[in-house]
């Protein structure tokens, strides 16, 4: 039981490049989330999904897209990376109701 | 407008003593509160939670207190241990928003030997 995994762990991009971050969970959770964490700030929600095939915008969605084609996977895409997207990205999942969210180990992204 | 605030960026406590981490919120609709712990280069891990119908919840060395009238919650760690050194995040949610979490900025707890 791996919980929540994220790929890759580290990535360096040049401005304008694109990439996809992959999140996978093996807990059969309905809800999945993508957050970013910047120094001195709490986690900010980028996008989330309440089930397979559904996605919704969070607090800071601009510059990102997501897809949830399979229940266990949640992809975060950057179409044209900008230095402001340098951050640590966390994926999380939870089951229905006020249950706790379970987090992946994070992806550290640097955009030059 | 920060709905969840942790006003202390860092806190230093002697090993064996009590650590008290504080969190304030502004949204009276929040009905579920959680504390997460985060070590460097790892994702946050759940520590303890409390529903708004309670004012206290205990789990071993960790106790969370909720004061709804003051819109304040606190996490007590007794006794503090070196392994407790980490960043602690407070988060809040409400059923209306499908329990999306709103996070505080975190407090870095340092336990001194």
Interface residues (C-beta under 8 A of the other chain):
Chain A: X4 X40 X41 X42 X43 X44 X45 X48 X50 X58 X90 X92 X94 X97 X98 X99 X100 X101 X102 X103 X104 X105 X106
Chain B: X4 X6 X9 X31 X32 X34 X41 X42 X43 X44 X45 X46 X49 X51 X89 X91 X93 X95 X98 X99 X100 X101 X103 X104 X105 X106
